[in-house]
Amino acid sequence: MATPPLLALRDTLVTFGGRPVFQCISVGLGRGERVCLVGRNGGGKSTLLKALAGVIALDVGERFCQPGARIAYMPQEPIFAPGQNAGDFIARSLSDIAGEAPRHRIEAALDEAGIASDRILAELSGGESRRISLAAALAGDPDILLLDEPTNHLDIAAVEALEARLDAHAAGLLLISHDRTFLKRLSRRTLWLDRGRLREHDRGYEDFESWSETVLEMEATERARADKRIESETLWLREGISARRRRNQGRLQRLFDMRAERAQRQSLRPAKLGTVGAQSGGRIVAELDNVTKAFPGEPGIKTILDGFSTRIMRGERIGIIGGNGVGKSTLLGIITGALAPDSGGVRHGTHLQVSMFDQRRASLDPDQSLWQTLAGDGDTVVVQGRQRHVASYLKDFLFDDSQFRAKVATLSGGERNRLLLAQVLARPSNLLVLDEPTNDLDIETLDLLEEVLADYDGTLLLVSHDRDFLDRLVTSVIAMEGNGVVDEFVGGYGDYLRQRNRRAAKSLPKAAARSASPAPPRERGQRPNWKEQRELEDLPRRIAALEAEKSAIEKSLSDSDVYARNRASFEAASTRHGEVVAEIAKAEDRWLFLAERAEKTRAI
């Protein structure tokens, strides 16, 4: 027998402005369940979460919460009282979840968030606001956790730490997130809110795409049957109308109802984003030579770049990753010419046209309408040099007619991001810079954005904490590790992880080799000369020979009597084994460096 839910909605209806957001919805959540809620932006996911949390009233239906159950809810946009500090916020949140909170629990939550008790919440960054909200929700030891976009503004390390924390927590969990990797690792059941209807699947998000495709195919089949019925009824109406003075009014009404239903289906247009093409420009986009950049900080100077060199070629798709505050936006500023380095050289390609998506959305005026944002007082917008009617262009970005004249301030976070993308993608460019474009976007919009960017034939610089999005789009990664340490890796985020872990595994023998003979500094962004090209071709043979020697040594050392027979020979073989391991690591790193550089300069 199934365990009764701790929290549930039964036959609920919620309206907004007289229009149903969803209706006839029933859903329950028990302790220990792992559920994700997916659907389009504006489709009612956040509203459903608020209804479960008891934050909004239901128009119809009822909400059930088992007496004594502790419910923790984290909204998509944290709401802080004016002048409230972090300590007061944690104390109030814990008292809402589990009653009066002891001081040590408040301090533990503040420590987990990494935020001082006297910090004023209005001064926090997006990532800090997210961390304090999560810490408050988790500290109350809830039975049910309702989390709306918990990964927004968190860096990758923080997202992975949150994954581990939630995976170990015993609470029932209902998640809204655009981070596919996050959902795949945590969910065991999927709720799909689609056109006001809630569908349920007893498997996690990993199975969502195949399940949803099956559902949509079944709907398409049913629509085809309905269309045939409409054709049949229309034929009956046309052929029989002249012969009948009294038509079957019931049958006629059914025909009109079916037509209305089809018209409603057709109004649910397939989502799409506008296409974007690159303007002409030079082969080299930007070249950084031994660039350094630092800012005053606490307790001293904060180094962003320390002798970083790279060359960015036209058509490359580069992901920039790193923790919050390490300087990703600063690096973008130097690459695009918006910031000057403290030292080193920066050279830009010819005819560079930059279009930038700013995560702060500074170019959006909250008091302007969507129409004014794109077209001003006119009714057309120039998209990649071609005039489009603003209404048609807004529809491409999934906005309804009723939203065209609404103020930007009334939009959700995801809708504001879509509007900013519409603004950015309309501009002619050959360098597209996207600084955290995925925050607040639903998964369907992410898919569409991915398709648009895949067709872009210019250069793409992408800052994102969305691991799946990076893997799907970028061809190389610049990893900012902090304290001026910056490195480059071929491939997506998964490739970066594998290469970084491989380097870390070899760090001990490599350190010994470096202490004996320090390696010359890497020269980034330069074409391999003929000597290096020959070295690149010879290295695989050298690595294979070293691997063969390593295997032979290991085979000789596996003999249990070798130490007793000849101790000196055993010690010599052991020493040589360590040397060979270090040489293999050094040769593999050298090959990777030369191969990366050859790939980056192939088109020069």
C-alpha positions as CSV (number, residue, x, y, z in Angstrom):
1,M,0.0,0.0,0.0
2,A,1.4,3.4,-1.0
3,T,2.5,5.7,1.8
4,P,0.1,8.7,2.3
5,P,1.5,12.0,1.1
6,L,2.7,14.6,3.5
7,L,1.7,17.4,1.2
8,A,-0.9,17.3,-1.6
9,L,-3.2,19.3,-3.9
10,R,-6.6,17.9,-4.9
11,D,-8.6,19.0,-7.9
12,T,-7.1,22.5,-7.8
13,L,-7.7,25.5,-10.1
14,V,-5.6,28.7,-10.0
15,T,-6.3,31.7,-12.2
16,F,-4.3,34.8,-13.1
17,G,-6.1,37.8,-14.4
18,G,-9.2,35.7,-15.0
19,R,-7.3,33.1,-17.1
20,P,-6.7,29.6,-15.7
21,V,-3.0,28.9,-15.1
22,F,-3.9,25.3,-14.4
23,Q,-7.0,23.4,-13.5
24,C,-8.1,19.9,-12.2
25,I,-4.6,19.2,-10.9
26,S,-4.0,16.7,-8.1
27,V,-0.5,15.9,-6.9
28,G,1.1,14.5,-3.7
29,L,4.6,14.4,-2.3
30,G,5.9,12.1,0.5
31,R,9.1,12.0,2.6
32,G,12.1,10.7,0.6
33,E,10.6,11.2,-2.8
34,R,12.7,12.8,-5.5
35,V,10.5,14.6,-8.1
36,C,11.2,17.2,-10.8
37,L,8.7,19.6,-12.3
38,V,9.2,20.6,-15.9
39,G,7.4,22.7,-18.4
40,R,7.6,25.9,-20.4
41,N,8.4,29.3,-18.8
42,G,5.1,31.0,-18.0
43,G,3.3,27.6,-17.9
44,G,2.6,27.7,-14.2
45,K,5.5,25.7,-12.6
46,S,6.3,28.4,-10.0
47,T,2.6,28.9,-9.4
48,L,2.1,25.2,-8.7
49,L,5.1,25.2,-6.3
50,K,3.6,28.3,-4.5
51,A,0.3,26.5,-4.3
52,L,1.9,23.5,-2.7
53,A,3.8,25.8,-0.3
54,G,0.6,27.5,0.7
55,V,2.0,30.9,-0.5
56,I,-1.0,31.6,-2.8
57,A,-4.7,30.8,-2.4
58,L,-6.5,28.2,-4.6
59,D,-9.5,29.3,-6.6
60,V,-10.9,25.8,-6.5
61,G,-9.8,22.6,-4.7
62,E,-7.9,22.0,-1.5
63,R,-4.3,21.8,-0.2
64,F,-3.5,19.1,2.4
65,C,-0.5,19.2,4.7
66,Q,-0.1,16.5,7.3
67,P,-0.1,18.0,10.8
68,G,3.4,18.5,12.1
69,A,5.1,18.2,8.7
70,R,7.9,20.7,8.2
71,I,7.7,22.3,4.7
72,A,10.6,24.4,3.4
73,Y,10.0,26.5,0.2
74,M,12.7,28.4,-1.7
75,P,11.2,30.8,-4.4
76,Q,12.9,31.5,-7.7
77,E,13.5,35.2,-6.6
78,P,14.4,35.4,-2.9
79,I,12.3,38.0,-1.1
80,F,14.2,39.9,1.6
81,A,12.7,42.5,3.9
82,P,14.2,46.0,3.6
83,G,17.3,46.4,5.8
84,Q,17.1,42.7,6.9
85,N,20.5,41.1,7.7
86,A,21.5,37.5,7.1
87,G,21.2,36.4,10.7
88,D,17.6,37.7,11.1
89,F,16.6,36.1,7.8
90,I,17.9,32.6,8.9
91,A,16.3,32.9,12.3
92,R,12.9,33.8,10.8
93,S,13.1,31.1,8.1
94,L,13.9,28.4,10.6
95,S,11.1,29.5,12.9
96,D,8.7,29.3,9.9
97,I,9.9,25.7,9.2
98,A,10.5,24.2,12.6
99,G,9.6,26.7,15.3
100,E,12.0,28.7,17.4
101,A,15.6,28.0,16.3
102,P,18.6,27.7,18.7
103,R,21.5,30.0,18.0
104,H,23.9,27.2,17.0
105,R,21.6,26.2,14.1
106,I,21.5,29.8,12.9
107,E,25.3,30.0,13.1
108,A,25.7,26.7,11.3
109,A,23.4,27.8,8.4
110,L,25.3,31.1,8.1
111,D,28.6,29.2,8.1
112,E,27.3,26.9,5.3
113,A,26.2,29.9,3.2
114,G,29.6,31.6,3.9
115,I,27.9,34.9,4.8
116,A,28.4,37.0,7.9
117,S,25.4,37.4,10.2
118,D,25.4,41.2,9.9
119,R,25.5,41.3,6.0
120,I,22.5,43.3,4.7
121,L,20.6,41.0,2.3
122,A,19.9,43.7,-0.3
123,E,23.6,44.0,-0.8
124,L,24.2,40.4,-1.7
125,S,25.0,39.1,-5.2
126,G,22.8,36.7,-7.0
127,G,24.9,33.7,-5.9
128,E,25.1,34.8,-2.3
129,S,21.3,35.3,-2.2
130,R,20.8,31.8,-3.6
131,R,23.2,30.3,-1.0
132,I,21.6,32.0,2.0
133,S,18.1,30.9,0.8
134,L,19.2,27.3,0.4
135,A,21.0,27.3,3.7
136,A,17.9,28.6,5.4
137,A,15.7,25.9,3.8
138,L,18.0,23.0,4.6
139,A,18.8,24.1,8.1
140,G,15.2,23.5,9.3
141,D,15.5,19.8,8.7
142,P,12.3,19.8,6.6
143,D,10.2,16.8,5.7
144,I,9.4,18.4,2.3
145,L,11.7,20.6,0.2
146,L,10.2,22.8,-2.6
147,L,13.0,24.4,-4.6
148,D,12.4,26.7,-7.5
149,E,15.5,27.0,-9.7
150,P,18.0,26.4,-6.8
151,T,21.0,26.3,-9.2
152,N,20.5,29.8,-10.6
153,H,23.6,32.0,-10.1
154,L,25.6,29.2,-8.4
155,D,28.9,28.2,-9.9
156,I,29.6,24.6,-10.9
157,A,31.4,23.7,-7.7
158,A,28.5,25.0,-5.6
159,V,25.9,23.1,-7.8
160,E,27.9,19.8,-7.4
161,A,28.0,20.4,-3.6
162,L,24.3,21.0,-3.5
163,E,23.7,17.9,-5.5
164,A,25.6,15.9,-2.9
165,R,23.7,17.6,0.0
166,L,20.3,17.0,-1.5
167,D,21.1,13.4,-2.5
168,A,21.9,12.7,1.2
169,H,18.9,14.5,2.6
170,A,15.9,12.4,3.7
171,A,13.3,15.0,2.9
172,G,10.8,14.7,0.0
173,L,12.1,16.9,-2.8
174,L,10.3,18.7,-5.6
175,L,12.6,20.6,-8.0
176,I,12.2,23.1,-10.7
177,S,15.5,23.5,-12.6
178,H,16.8,24.2,-16.1
179,D,20.0,22.2,-15.3
180,R,19.6,18.9,-17.0
181,T,22.6,17.3,-15.2
182,F,21.2,18.4,-11.9
183,L,17.7,16.9,-12.6
184,K,19.1,13.7,-14.0
185,R,21.2,13.0,-10.9
186,L,18.5,13.8,-8.3
187,S,15.0,13.0,-9.7
188,R,13.2,9.7,-9.6
189,R,9.8,10.9,-10.7
190,T,8.8,13.5,-13.3
191,L,5.9,15.9,-13.4
192,W,5.3,17.7,-16.7
193,L,3.0,20.8,-16.6
194,D,1.9,21.2,-20.2
195,R,-0.8,23.6,-21.3
196,G,-2.4,23.6,-17.9
197,R,-2.4,19.8,-17.6
198,L,-0.2,17.9,-15.3
199,R,1.3,14.6,-16.6
200,E,3.2,12.2,-14.3
201,H,5.9,9.7,-15.1
202,D,7.3,7.3,-12.6
203,R,10.9,7.7,-13.8
204,G,13.4,10.6,-13.4
205,Y,14.3,13.3,-15.8
206,E,16.8,11.1,-17.6
207,D,13.8,9.3,-19.2
208,F,11.8,12.5,-19.9
209,E,12.8,13.2,-23.5
210,S,11.8,9.7,-24.8
211,W,8.6,9.7,-22.6
212,S,7.5,13.2,-23.7
213,E,8.1,12.3,-27.4
214,T,5.9,9.3,-27.0
215,V,3.2,11.4,-25.4
216,L,3.4,14.0,-28.2
217,E,3.3,11.4,-30.9
218,M,0.1,9.9,-29.3
219,E,-1.4,13.4,-29.3
220,A,-0.5,13.9,-32.9
221,T,-2.2,10.6,-33.9
222,E,-5.3,11.7,-32.0
223,R,-5.3,15.1,-33.7
224,A,-5.0,13.4,-37.1
225,R,-8.1,11.3,-36.2
226,A,-9.9,14.4,-35.1
227,D,-9.0,16.2,-38.3
228,K,-10.5,13.3,-40.3
229,R,-13.7,13.5,-38.3
230,I,-13.9,17.2,-39.0
231,E,-13.4,16.6,-42.8
232,S,-16.2,13.9,-42.6
233,E,-18.6,16.2,-40.8
234,T,-17.8,19.1,-43.1
235,L,-18.6,16.9,-46.1
236,W,-21.9,15.9,-44.5
237,L,-22.7,19.5,-43.9
238,R,-21.9,20.7,-47.4
239,E,-23.7,17.9,-49.2
240,G,-26.7,17.6,-47.0
241,I,-27.5,21.2,-46.3
242,S,-29.5,21.8,-49.5
243,A,-31.6,18.7,-49.1
244,R,-32.5,19.2,-45.4
245,R,-34.7,22.0,-44.1
246,R,-34.0,20.9,-40.5
247,R,-30.4,20.0,-40.0
248,N,-29.2,18.0,-37.0
249,Q,-28.2,20.9,-34.8
250,G,-26.5,18.7,-32.3
251,R,-24.2,17.3,-35.0
252,L,-23.5,20.8,-36.3
253,Q,-22.6,22.0,-32.9
254,R,-20.1,19.2,-32.5
255,L,-18.5,20.2,-35.7
256,F,-18.1,23.8,-34.5
257,D,-16.7,22.6,-31.2
258,M,-14.2,20.4,-33.0
259,R,-13.2,23.4,-35.1
260,A,-12.7,25.5,-32.1
261,E,-10.6,22.8,-30.4
262,R,-8.4,22.6,-33.5
263,A,-8.0,26.4,-33.6
264,Q,-6.9,26.3,-30.0
265,R,-4.4,23.6,-30.8
266,Q,-3.0,25.6,-33.7
267,S,-2.7,28.7,-31.4
268,L,-0.2,26.6,-29.4
269,R,2.4,27.3,-32.1
270,P,5.6,25.4,-32.0
271,A,8.2,27.3,-30.1
272,K,11.1,28.8,-32.1
273,L,13.8,31.5,-31.7
274,G,15.0,33.7,-34.5
275,T,18.1,32.7,-36.5
276,V,21.3,34.6,-36.1
277,G,24.1,34.9,-38.7
278,A,27.6,36.3,-38.4
279,Q,28.9,39.4,-40.2
280,S,32.1,39.2,-42.1
281,G,35.4,39.7,-40.2
282,G,39.0,38.6,-40.0
283,R,40.2,35.1,-39.2
284,I,41.7,36.2,-35.8
285,V,39.1,37.5,-33.4
286,A,41.4,38.4,-30.4
287,E,44.9,37.6,-29.3
288,L,46.1,38.0,-25.7
289,D,49.8,37.9,-25.0
290,N,51.1,37.5,-21.4
291,V,48.1,39.5,-20.0
292,T,47.8,40.3,-16.3
293,K,44.9,41.9,-14.5
294,A,44.4,42.5,-10.8
295,F,42.0,44.6,-8.6
296,P,42.3,45.8,-5.0
297,G,40.5,43.4,-2.7
298,E,40.4,41.9,0.8
299,P,42.9,41.3,2.3
300,G,45.1,42.4,-0.6
301,I,45.4,42.6,-4.3
302,K,43.1,40.1,-6.1
303,T,44.8,38.6,-9.2
304,I,42.5,37.8,-12.1
305,L,45.0,37.0,-14.8
306,D,48.7,36.3,-14.4
307,G,50.5,36.1,-17.7
308,F,47.7,34.6,-19.7
309,S,48.0,34.2,-23.4
310,T,45.6,32.8,-26.0
311,R,44.5,33.2,-29.6
312,I,40.8,33.1,-30.5
313,M,40.0,32.3,-34.1
314,R,36.8,33.0,-36.0
315,G,34.2,30.3,-35.6
316,E,35.5,28.9,-32.3
317,R,33.0,28.2,-29.5
318,I,34.7,28.8,-26.2
319,G,33.2,28.1,-22.8
320,I,34.5,30.1,-19.9
321,I,34.1,28.5,-16.5
322,G,35.1,29.1,-12.9
323,G,33.7,29.9,-9.5
324,N,31.7,33.1,-8.8
325,G,34.1,36.1,-8.4
326,V,37.1,34.6,-10.1
327,G,36.9,37.1,-13.0
328,K,35.1,35.5,-15.9
329,S,33.3,38.8,-16.8
330,T,36.7,40.6,-16.5
331,L,38.2,38.2,-19.0
332,L,35.3,38.8,-21.3
333,G,35.9,42.6,-21.0
334,I,39.5,42.2,-21.9
335,I,38.8,39.9,-24.9
336,T,36.2,42.3,-26.3
337,G,38.2,45.5,-25.6
338,A,35.9,46.9,-22.9
339,L,38.6,46.6,-20.3
340,A,42.4,47.2,-20.6
341,P,44.9,44.8,-19.0
342,D,47.4,46.0,-16.4
343,S,50.2,44.6,-18.6
344,G,50.6,42.4,-21.7
345,G,49.2,42.9,-25.2
346,V,45.7,42.5,-26.6
347,R,45.2,42.5,-30.4
348,H,41.8,42.4,-32.0
349,G,40.8,41.2,-35.4
350,T,39.5,43.4,-38.2
351,H,35.8,44.5,-38.5
352,L,35.0,43.1,-35.1
353,Q,31.3,43.4,-34.3
354,V,30.3,42.3,-30.7
355,S,26.9,41.6,-29.5
356,M,26.8,40.8,-25.7
357,F,24.2,39.2,-23.4
358,D,24.8,40.8,-19.9
359,Q,23.6,38.6,-17.0
360,R,22.7,41.8,-15.1
361,R,20.2,42.7,-17.9
362,A,21.3,46.3,-17.7
363,S,20.0,47.1,-21.1
364,L,16.4,46.3,-20.1
365,D,14.4,49.3,-18.8
366,P,11.7,47.9,-16.4
367,D,9.4,50.8,-17.2
368,Q,9.4,50.2,-20.9
369,S,7.1,47.7,-22.7
370,L,8.4,44.7,-24.6
371,W,7.4,46.5,-27.8
372,Q,9.3,49.6,-26.9
373,T,12.4,47.6,-25.8
374,L,12.8,46.2,-29.3
375,A,11.2,48.8,-31.6
376,G,11.0,52.1,-29.7
377,D,8.0,54.1,-30.9
378,G,8.0,52.2,-34.3
379,D,6.5,48.9,-35.2
380,T,9.6,47.2,-36.8
381,V,12.9,45.8,-35.6
382,V,16.0,45.2,-37.7
383,V,17.0,41.6,-37.2
384,Q,20.5,40.8,-38.7
385,G,20.0,43.7,-41.2
386,R,16.4,42.6,-42.2
387,Q,13.3,44.4,-41.1
388,R,10.8,42.4,-39.1
389,H,7.5,43.4,-37.6
390,V,8.0,43.6,-33.8
391,A,4.9,41.5,-33.1
392,S,6.1,38.6,-35.3
393,Y,9.6,38.8,-33.8
394,L,8.3,38.7,-30.2
395,K,6.2,35.7,-31.1
396,D,9.4,33.9,-32.2
397,F,10.6,34.3,-28.6
398,L,7.4,32.8,-27.2
399,F,5.6,36.0,-26.1
400,D,1.8,36.3,-26.5
401,D,-0.1,39.2,-27.9
402,S,-1.3,40.2,-24.4
403,Q,2.4,40.7,-23.3
404,F,3.5,43.0,-26.1
405,R,2.5,46.2,-24.3
406,A,3.2,44.9,-20.8
407,K,6.1,46.5,-18.9
408,V,9.4,44.6,-18.6
409,A,9.0,44.8,-14.8
410,T,6.0,42.4,-14.9
411,L,8.0,39.6,-16.6
412,S,9.4,36.6,-14.9
413,G,13.2,36.0,-14.8
414,G,13.0,33.6,-17.7
415,E,10.8,35.9,-19.8
416,R,13.3,38.8,-19.2
417,N,16.1,36.5,-20.4
418,R,14.1,35.7,-23.5
419,L,13.5,39.4,-24.2
420,L,17.2,40.2,-23.7
421,L,18.1,37.3,-26.1
422,A,15.7,38.8,-28.7
423,Q,17.5,42.1,-28.3
424,V,21.0,40.6,-28.5
425,L,20.3,38.2,-31.4
426,A,18.8,41.0,-33.5
427,R,22.1,42.9,-33.6
428,P,24.6,42.2,-36.5
429,S,27.7,40.6,-35.0
430,N,30.6,38.3,-35.7
431,L,31.4,37.8,-32.0
432,L,28.6,36.7,-29.8
433,V,29.3,37.0,-26.0
434,L,26.8,35.3,-23.7
435,D,27.4,35.9,-20.0
436,E,25.1,33.4,-18.1
437,P,22.3,33.3,-20.7
438,T,20.7,30.1,-19.2
439,N,19.6,31.5,-15.9
440,D,15.8,31.2,-15.5
441,L,15.2,29.7,-18.9
442,D,13.1,26.5,-19.2
443,I,14.6,23.4,-20.8
444,E,12.6,23.8,-24.0
445,T,13.9,27.4,-24.5
446,L,17.4,26.1,-23.8
447,D,17.0,23.6,-26.6
448,L,15.9,26.3,-29.0
449,L,18.7,28.6,-28.0
450,E,21.1,25.7,-28.5
451,E,19.8,25.3,-32.1
452,V,20.2,29.0,-32.9
453,L,23.8,29.1,-31.5
454,A,24.6,25.9,-33.4
455,D,23.8,27.6,-36.7
456,Y,25.8,30.8,-35.8
457,D,28.8,30.9,-38.0
458,G,30.7,33.6,-36.0
459,T,32.7,33.2,-32.8
460,L,30.9,32.4,-29.5
461,L,32.2,33.1,-26.0
462,L,29.9,31.5,-23.5
463,V,30.0,31.9,-19.7
464,S,27.8,29.3,-18.1
465,H,27.5,27.1,-15.0
466,D,25.2,24.7,-17.0
467,R,27.3,21.6,-17.6
468,D,25.0,20.0,-20.1
469,F,24.6,23.3,-22.1
470,L,28.4,23.6,-22.3
471,D,28.8,20.0,-23.4
472,R,26.3,20.5,-26.2
473,L,27.8,23.8,-27.6
474,V,31.5,24.5,-26.9
475,T,34.6,23.1,-28.6
476,S,37.1,24.3,-26.0
477,V,37.0,25.5,-22.4
478,I,38.9,28.2,-20.6
479,A,39.0,27.3,-16.9
480,M,39.6,30.1,-14.4
481,E,40.8,28.4,-11.2
482,G,41.3,31.6,-9.1
483,N,44.4,33.5,-8.0
484,G,45.3,34.2,-11.7
485,V,45.5,30.6,-12.7
486,V,43.9,30.1,-16.1
487,D,44.2,27.0,-18.3
488,E,42.6,25.8,-21.6
489,F,41.2,22.4,-22.5
490,V,39.9,21.0,-25.8
491,G,36.3,19.8,-25.8
492,G,33.3,20.4,-23.5
493,Y,32.8,20.4,-19.8
494,G,33.0,16.6,-19.5
495,D,36.3,16.6,-21.5
496,Y,37.6,19.4,-19.2
497,L,36.9,17.2,-16.1
498,R,38.6,14.2,-17.6
499,Q,41.7,16.1,-18.6
500,R,41.9,17.9,-15.3
501,N,41.5,14.7,-13.3
502,R,44.2,13.0,-15.4
503,R,46.6,15.9,-14.8
504,A,45.8,15.8,-11.0
505,A,46.5,12.0,-10.9
506,K,49.9,12.6,-12.4
507,S,50.8,15.6,-10.3
508,L,53.1,13.8,-7.9
509,P,55.5,12.2,-10.5
510,K,55.3,15.4,-12.6
511,A,56.3,17.5,-9.6
512,A,59.3,15.4,-9.0
513,A,60.3,15.7,-12.7
514,R,59.8,19.5,-12.6
515,S,61.9,19.9,-9.5
516,A,64.8,18.1,-11.3
517,S,64.6,20.2,-14.5
518,P,62.0,22.9,-14.6
519,A,59.9,22.9,-17.8
520,P,60.0,26.0,-19.9
521,P,56.9,28.2,-19.7
522,R,54.2,27.4,-22.2
523,E,53.9,29.7,-25.2
524,R,50.1,30.0,-25.9
525,G,48.5,31.0,-29.1
526,Q,51.6,30.5,-31.4
527,R,51.8,28.3,-34.4
528,P,54.0,25.1,-33.8
529,N,57.3,25.4,-35.7
530,W,58.7,22.6,-37.8
531,K,60.7,21.2,-34.9
532,E,57.6,21.1,-32.7
533,Q,55.5,19.6,-35.5
534,R,58.0,16.8,-35.8
535,E,57.9,16.4,-32.0
536,L,54.1,16.2,-32.2
537,E,54.3,13.4,-34.8
538,D,57.0,11.5,-32.8
539,L,55.5,11.7,-29.3
540,P,52.9,8.9,-29.8
541,R,55.7,6.5,-30.7
542,R,57.7,7.6,-27.7
543,I,54.7,7.3,-25.4
544,A,54.1,3.7,-26.7
545,A,57.7,2.8,-26.1
546,L,57.6,4.1,-22.6
547,E,54.3,2.3,-21.9
548,A,56.0,-1.0,-23.1
549,E,59.0,-0.4,-20.9
550,K,56.6,0.3,-17.9
551,S,54.7,-2.9,-18.6
552,A,58.0,-4.9,-18.7
553,I,59.2,-3.4,-15.4
554,E,55.9,-4.1,-13.8
555,K,56.0,-7.7,-15.0
556,S,59.5,-8.2,-13.6
557,L,58.6,-6.6,-10.3
558,S,55.5,-8.9,-10.0
559,D,57.8,-11.9,-9.4
560,S,57.6,-12.4,-5.6
561,D,61.3,-13.7,-5.5
562,V,62.9,-10.9,-7.3
563,Y,63.7,-9.0,-4.1
564,A,65.3,-12.0,-2.4
565,R,67.4,-12.9,-5.5
566,N,68.8,-9.4,-6.2
567,R,67.9,-6.6,-3.9
568,A,69.9,-4.0,-5.9
569,S,68.2,-5.0,-9.2
570,F,64.8,-4.7,-7.5
571,E,65.6,-1.2,-6.2
572,A,67.0,-0.1,-9.6
573,A,63.8,-1.4,-11.4
574,S,61.6,0.4,-8.8
575,T,63.5,3.6,-9.4
576,R,63.3,3.3,-13.1
577,H,59.5,2.6,-12.9
578,G,59.0,5.9,-11.2
579,E,61.1,7.7,-13.8
580,V,59.1,6.1,-16.7
581,V,55.8,7.0,-15.1
582,A,57.0,10.6,-14.8
583,E,58.3,10.6,-18.4
584,I,54.9,9.2,-19.7
585,A,53.0,11.9,-17.9
586,K,55.3,14.6,-19.2
587,A,55.2,13.3,-22.8
588,E,51.3,13.1,-22.7
589,D,51.1,16.6,-21.4
590,R,53.5,17.8,-24.1
591,W,51.5,16.0,-26.8
592,L,48.2,17.5,-25.5
593,F,49.7,21.0,-25.5
594,L,51.1,20.8,-29.0
595,A,47.9,19.1,-30.4
596,E,45.7,21.8,-28.8
597,R,47.9,24.6,-30.3
598,A,48.0,22.9,-33.7
599,E,44.2,22.6,-33.7
600,K,43.7,26.3,-32.7
601,T,46.0,27.5,-35.5
602,R,45.1,25.1,-38.2
603,A,43.1,27.8,-40.1
604,I,45.8,30.5,-40.0
